[in-house]
Amino acid sequence: MDSAIGTYICQTIDCSKPATLQCPTCIKMALAPAYFCDQECFKRYWPIHKTFHKKQEEQDDQKNKFKFTGPLRPGKISARLFVPDHIKKPEWYQSGQPTEEMKSKLQQIVDCKTAEDIQKMRECAVIGRGALDAGHAAVKAGVTTDEIDKIVHKYIIDHDAYPSPLNYNGFKKSLCTSVNEVICHGIPDDRPLENGDIVNLDVSVYFKGFHIDLNETYFVGEVSESSKFLVEKAYNCLQKAIEICKPGTMYRDVGNIIEKYITENGLAVNRTYCGHGVGQLFHCAPTIPHYGKNKAPGFMKPGHTFTIEPMINQGTHQDILWTFDNWTAVTADGQRSAQFEHTLLITEGGCEVMTARLPTSPPLDFKI
């Protein structure tokens, strides 16, 4: 791999060294390559790794039998990228399991961040915004989402931070890339972006013990008027939701604002995936549905930090999962979906958009 972009990590479970040695069987079977740091690690891990070959064959069979809802098809997924030893890492870096996060009391209560916490989150947000802007600058026809993943990964680790999605519940990449009918959690792969696509880049960063989360949807070349309409309305509904964020606002009111605007424009709000608390944990309370008449408890207080990230669909609000990867959520009717996300801080006088666009951010493809 090009050292200017980054280095792969050794596939051996208890090893975190950079790796360049490829599994010859993966190459022979035309699988996405697996990398090892040396022959000893390769031999030690072989009894486990060889089962991966069988699993990949089974997964390919599942793909061939899967009833896709739209025209998008998955590409090959490359190996996990290396994170230098000096970078502070979350609990799932090696295990793949956010065990302590799930057991935390912050799954039930919403904490108020201290001034020190807020400063650290602001620093993290600067890195997150820079990483998303770097990814945005690379979006064009012919570029693969895997290449964008490497660019974002390099930006994050160059700033001594960790890409939060990496190995979170086993997710192999450093950001989510959701193309066309993908609602969320698309896995970067070797499919080149095509003229007329829309693509969402979802970046999350861990720095100084805190996470930040943001995403935007971009045009690839010239897109249809219906796609332009979808993306613009997805952006607008987030802005309308942000406008009501202040101390005393009920969390359930966010969904009322979003769904009213979206249904008036003939679109639909996905009801499966929600906004969430963020800070010392990647995902925690509060849960913030984006649809109306929800029963989310609680109200906003100064020091609360959370995301709003409505996923807006052209057709039905319903989604299905690509069961062969257990991550990619797509629209049930194959029509397109778009999303924008910010991390917000409730202040005494209103709210601060911690992940706001900067004067240096590449411009969006529509007027804002």
C-alpha positions as CSV (number, residue, x, y, z in Angstrom):
1,M,0.0,0.0,0.0
2,D,1.1,3.6,-0.7
3,S,2.9,4.9,2.4
4,A,1.5,8.3,1.7
5,I,-1.9,7.1,2.4
6,G,-1.4,4.7,5.3
7,T,-0.5,1.1,6.3
8,Y,-2.5,-2.0,6.8
9,I,-2.7,-3.7,10.2
10,C,-1.7,-7.3,10.8
11,Q,-4.8,-9.5,10.7
12,T,-3.6,-11.6,13.6
13,I,-6.1,-10.9,16.4
14,D,-3.6,-10.0,19.2
15,C,-1.2,-8.2,16.9
16,S,-1.4,-4.5,16.0
17,K,1.8,-4.1,14.0
18,P,1.9,-2.6,10.5
19,A,1.7,-5.3,7.8
20,T,2.7,-5.7,4.1
21,L,2.8,-9.6,3.7
22,Q,-0.3,-10.8,1.8
23,C,-2.0,-14.1,2.2
24,P,-1.3,-16.0,-1.1
25,T,-4.6,-17.9,-0.9
26,C,-6.6,-14.7,-0.8
27,I,-4.8,-13.5,-3.9
28,K,-5.4,-16.9,-5.7
29,M,-9.1,-16.8,-4.8
30,A,-9.3,-13.1,-5.9
31,L,-10.5,-12.1,-2.4
32,A,-9.8,-8.8,-0.8
33,P,-6.2,-9.2,0.4
34,A,-5.4,-10.0,4.0
35,Y,-2.1,-8.6,5.4
36,F,0.3,-9.9,8.1
37,C,3.4,-8.4,9.7
38,D,5.6,-11.4,9.2
39,Q,5.6,-15.2,8.5
40,E,5.4,-16.1,12.2
41,C,2.2,-14.2,12.6
42,F,0.8,-15.6,9.4
43,K,1.6,-19.2,10.5
44,R,0.2,-18.6,14.0
45,Y,-3.0,-17.2,12.7
46,W,-3.4,-19.6,9.7
47,P,-5.8,-22.1,11.5
48,I,-8.2,-19.2,12.0
49,H,-7.5,-17.3,8.8
50,K,-8.2,-20.2,6.6
51,T,-11.8,-20.3,7.8
52,F,-12.1,-16.8,6.4
53,H,-11.7,-18.2,2.9
54,K,-14.6,-20.5,3.4
55,K,-16.6,-17.7,5.0
56,Q,-15.9,-15.5,2.0
57,E,-17.1,-18.2,-0.4
58,E,-20.3,-18.5,1.7
59,Q,-20.8,-14.7,1.7
60,D,-20.3,-14.5,-2.1
61,D,-23.0,-17.2,-2.4
62,Q,-25.3,-15.1,-0.2
63,K,-24.7,-12.1,-2.4
64,N,-25.5,-14.0,-5.5
65,K,-28.8,-15.1,-3.9
66,F,-29.7,-11.8,-2.3
67,K,-32.6,-9.9,-3.6
68,F,-31.2,-6.4,-4.0
69,T,-33.8,-3.6,-3.8
70,G,-31.9,-1.2,-6.1
71,P,-29.1,-1.2,-8.8
72,L,-26.2,-0.8,-6.4
73,R,-23.9,-3.8,-5.9
74,P,-21.1,-4.2,-3.3
75,G,-17.5,-4.4,-4.3
76,K,-14.5,-6.0,-2.5
77,I,-13.6,-4.7,0.9
78,S,-9.9,-4.3,1.7
79,A,-8.2,-5.0,5.0
80,R,-8.3,-2.9,8.1
81,L,-5.9,0.0,8.2
82,F,-3.1,0.4,10.8
83,V,-3.3,3.0,13.7
84,P,0.1,4.0,15.3
85,D,0.8,2.9,18.8
86,H,1.0,6.4,20.3
87,I,-2.7,7.2,19.4
88,K,-5.2,6.7,22.2
89,K,-7.7,4.0,21.2
90,P,-11.2,3.1,22.2
91,E,-11.9,-0.2,23.9
92,W,-13.0,-2.0,20.7
93,Y,-9.7,-1.4,18.8
94,Q,-8.6,-5.0,19.2
95,S,-11.7,-6.8,20.6
96,G,-14.2,-5.3,18.3
97,Q,-16.7,-5.0,21.2
98,P,-17.9,-1.8,22.9
99,T,-18.5,-3.7,26.1
100,E,-17.9,-0.9,28.6
101,E,-19.9,1.5,26.4
102,M,-23.0,-0.8,26.5
103,K,-22.7,-1.3,30.3
104,S,-22.3,2.5,31.0
105,K,-24.9,4.3,33.1
106,L,-24.8,6.9,30.3
107,Q,-27.0,4.6,28.3
108,Q,-29.8,5.6,30.7
109,I,-28.9,9.2,31.8
110,V,-27.7,12.2,29.8
111,D,-24.6,13.8,31.3
112,C,-23.8,17.5,31.3
113,K,-20.3,18.1,30.0
114,T,-17.9,20.2,32.0
115,A,-16.0,23.1,30.5
116,E,-12.9,20.9,30.2
117,D,-15.0,18.2,28.4
118,I,-16.4,20.7,26.0
119,Q,-13.0,22.1,25.1
120,K,-11.8,18.5,24.3
121,M,-14.9,17.9,22.2
122,R,-14.3,21.1,20.3
123,E,-10.7,20.0,19.5
124,C,-12.1,16.7,18.4
125,A,-14.7,18.4,16.2
126,V,-12.0,20.4,14.4
127,I,-10.3,17.1,13.4
128,G,-13.6,15.6,12.4
129,R,-14.6,18.5,10.2
130,G,-11.1,18.5,8.6
131,A,-11.4,14.8,7.9
132,L,-14.8,15.1,6.3
133,D,-13.7,18.0,4.2
134,A,-10.7,16.0,3.0
135,G,-13.0,13.1,2.0
136,H,-15.4,15.6,0.3
137,A,-12.5,17.0,-1.8
138,A,-11.8,13.5,-3.1
139,V,-15.4,12.8,-4.3
140,K,-15.5,12.4,-8.1
141,A,-16.4,9.9,-10.7
142,G,-13.8,7.1,-10.9
143,V,-12.7,7.3,-7.3
144,T,-13.6,4.4,-5.0
145,T,-15.0,4.7,-1.6
146,D,-12.1,2.6,-0.4
147,E,-9.7,5.3,-1.6
148,I,-11.8,8.0,0.3
149,D,-11.6,5.8,3.4
150,K,-7.8,5.8,3.2
151,I,-7.7,9.6,2.8
152,V,-9.9,10.1,5.8
153,H,-8.1,7.5,7.8
154,K,-4.7,9.2,7.1
155,Y,-6.1,12.7,8.0
156,I,-7.4,11.4,11.3
157,I,-4.3,9.5,12.4
158,D,-2.0,12.4,11.2
159,H,-3.8,14.5,13.8
160,D,-3.1,11.9,16.5
161,A,-6.8,10.8,16.7
162,Y,-8.6,7.5,16.1
163,P,-11.4,6.9,13.5
164,S,-14.2,5.8,15.9
165,P,-16.0,3.3,13.5
166,L,-12.8,1.3,13.0
167,N,-13.5,-2.2,14.4
168,Y,-16.6,-1.0,16.3
169,N,-18.6,-4.2,16.5
170,G,-16.2,-5.5,13.8
171,F,-16.7,-2.7,11.3
172,K,-13.6,-2.9,9.1
173,K,-13.3,0.7,7.9
174,S,-12.6,4.2,9.2
175,L,-15.8,5.9,7.9
176,C,-19.2,4.9,6.4
177,T,-19.8,5.6,2.8
178,S,-23.5,5.3,1.7
179,V,-24.1,5.5,-2.0
180,N,-27.5,6.1,-3.7
181,E,-30.1,3.8,-2.1
182,V,-27.9,3.1,1.0
183,I,-29.4,4.8,4.0
184,C,-26.5,4.4,6.3
185,H,-23.5,2.2,7.4
186,G,-22.3,1.5,3.9
187,I,-18.8,-0.1,3.9
188,P,-16.1,1.5,1.7
189,D,-15.1,-0.9,-1.1
190,D,-13.5,-0.9,-4.6
191,R,-16.6,0.1,-6.6
192,P,-15.7,3.4,-8.4
193,L,-18.2,6.3,-7.9
194,E,-20.1,7.0,-11.1
195,N,-21.4,10.2,-12.6
196,G,-24.9,10.8,-11.3
197,D,-24.3,9.0,-7.9
198,I,-24.9,10.7,-4.6
199,V,-22.7,9.6,-1.7
200,N,-22.8,10.2,2.0
201,L,-19.6,10.3,4.0
202,D,-20.0,9.7,7.7
203,V,-17.0,10.6,9.8
204,S,-16.5,9.9,13.6
205,V,-13.4,10.7,15.5
206,Y,-12.0,9.8,19.0
207,F,-9.5,12.3,20.5
208,K,-8.5,13.0,24.1
209,G,-11.1,10.5,25.4
210,F,-14.1,12.0,23.4
211,H,-16.0,11.2,20.2
212,I,-17.5,13.5,17.6
213,D,-19.8,12.5,14.7
214,L,-20.8,14.3,11.5
215,N,-21.8,13.5,7.9
216,E,-22.8,15.1,4.6
217,T,-24.1,13.9,1.2
218,Y,-22.4,15.0,-2.0
219,F,-23.1,14.9,-5.7
220,V,-20.9,12.9,-8.1
221,G,-20.8,14.9,-11.3
222,E,-24.2,15.7,-12.8
223,V,-27.1,14.3,-10.8
224,S,-30.8,14.1,-11.6
225,E,-33.2,16.9,-10.4
226,S,-34.9,14.4,-8.1
227,S,-31.6,13.7,-6.4
228,K,-30.8,17.4,-6.1
229,F,-34.2,17.9,-4.5
230,L,-33.7,15.0,-2.1
231,V,-30.3,16.1,-0.9
232,E,-31.3,19.8,-0.5
233,K,-34.4,18.8,1.6
234,A,-32.3,16.5,3.7
235,Y,-29.9,19.4,4.5
236,N,-32.8,21.8,5.2
237,C,-34.6,19.5,7.6
238,L,-31.5,19.2,9.8
239,Q,-31.2,23.0,9.8
240,K,-34.8,23.4,10.9
241,A,-34.3,20.9,13.7
242,I,-31.2,22.7,14.9
243,E,-33.1,25.9,15.1
244,I,-35.3,24.6,18.0
245,C,-32.4,23.2,20.0
246,K,-32.0,25.1,23.3
247,P,-32.5,24.5,27.0
248,G,-36.0,23.2,27.7
249,T,-36.8,21.8,24.3
250,M,-38.2,18.3,24.4
251,Y,-36.1,15.7,22.6
252,R,-39.3,14.3,21.0
253,D,-39.9,17.7,19.3
254,V,-37.0,17.2,17.0
255,G,-38.8,14.5,15.1
256,N,-42.0,16.5,14.8
257,I,-40.1,19.4,13.1
258,I,-38.3,17.1,10.7
259,E,-41.2,14.9,9.7
260,K,-43.5,17.9,9.1
261,Y,-41.1,19.5,6.7
262,I,-40.2,16.3,4.9
263,T,-43.7,15.0,4.4
264,E,-44.8,18.5,3.1
265,N,-42.1,17.9,0.4
266,G,-43.3,14.5,-0.6
267,L,-40.4,12.6,1.0
268,A,-40.1,10.1,3.9
269,V,-38.1,9.9,7.1
270,N,-36.4,6.7,8.0
271,R,-37.7,5.4,11.4
272,T,-35.1,2.8,12.3
273,Y,-32.0,4.9,12.9
274,C,-31.9,7.8,15.3
275,G,-29.7,10.6,16.6
276,H,-27.8,9.8,19.8
277,G,-25.8,11.2,22.7
278,V,-22.0,11.4,22.0
279,G,-19.0,12.4,24.1
280,Q,-16.9,10.0,26.2
281,L,-19.0,7.3,24.6
282,F,-19.6,6.9,20.8
283,H,-23.3,6.1,21.3
284,C,-25.3,6.9,24.5
285,A,-28.4,8.7,25.8
286,P,-30.3,10.5,24.6
287,T,-31.9,8.7,21.7
288,I,-33.4,11.2,19.3
289,P,-35.9,9.8,16.7
290,H,-36.3,11.8,13.5
291,Y,-40.0,11.1,13.0
292,G,-43.1,12.7,14.5
293,K,-45.2,11.6,17.4
294,N,-42.3,9.7,19.0
295,K,-42.1,9.2,22.7
296,A,-38.4,10.1,23.3
297,P,-38.1,11.2,27.0
298,G,-36.3,14.2,28.4
299,F,-35.5,17.7,27.5
300,M,-32.3,19.6,26.5
301,K,-30.1,21.1,29.2
302,P,-26.9,23.1,29.0
303,G,-23.9,20.8,28.6
304,H,-25.8,18.1,26.7
305,T,-24.1,16.9,23.5
306,F,-25.8,14.8,20.9
307,T,-26.3,14.2,17.2
308,I,-29.2,14.9,14.9
309,E,-28.9,12.9,11.6
310,P,-32.2,12.5,9.7
311,M,-32.1,9.9,6.9
312,I,-34.5,11.1,4.2
313,N,-35.8,8.7,1.5
314,Q,-37.4,9.4,-1.9
315,G,-40.0,6.7,-1.5
316,T,-40.8,4.5,1.5
317,H,-39.4,5.2,5.0
318,Q,-38.7,1.4,5.3
319,D,-35.3,-0.2,5.1
320,I,-33.7,-3.6,4.8
321,L,-30.3,-4.8,5.7
322,W,-27.8,-6.4,3.4
323,T,-27.6,-9.6,5.4
324,F,-24.4,-10.8,3.9
325,D,-22.4,-8.0,5.5
326,N,-24.9,-7.2,8.4
327,W,-24.1,-3.4,8.2
328,T,-25.4,-1.8,5.0
329,A,-29.0,-0.5,5.4
330,V,-30.8,0.3,2.1
331,T,-34.2,1.6,1.2
332,A,-36.8,-1.2,0.9
333,D,-37.9,0.1,-2.5
334,G,-34.5,0.8,-4.0
335,Q,-35.0,4.6,-4.2
336,R,-32.4,7.0,-3.0
337,S,-31.6,8.3,0.5
338,A,-29.7,11.3,1.7
339,Q,-28.5,12.5,5.1
340,F,-26.7,15.3,7.0
341,E,-25.5,15.2,10.6
342,H,-24.0,17.5,13.2
343,T,-22.9,17.1,16.8
344,L,-24.6,19.8,18.9
345,L,-23.8,21.3,22.3
346,I,-26.7,22.8,24.3
347,T,-25.6,26.2,25.7
348,E,-27.2,28.6,28.2
349,G,-28.5,30.7,25.2
350,G,-29.2,28.0,22.6
351,C,-27.0,25.6,20.9
352,E,-23.5,25.4,19.3
353,V,-23.0,23.3,16.1
354,M,-19.7,21.8,17.1
355,T,-19.1,20.3,13.7
356,A,-20.1,23.3,11.6
357,R,-18.8,23.9,8.2
358,L,-15.8,26.2,7.9
359,P,-14.9,29.0,5.4
360,T,-12.3,26.5,4.1
361,S,-14.8,23.6,3.7
362,P,-15.4,22.6,0.0
363,P,-18.8,24.1,-1.0
364,L,-21.9,22.0,-1.1
365,D,-23.5,21.4,-4.5
366,F,-26.5,23.6,-3.7
367,K,-27.2,27.0,-2.1
368,I,-27.3,27.0,1.7
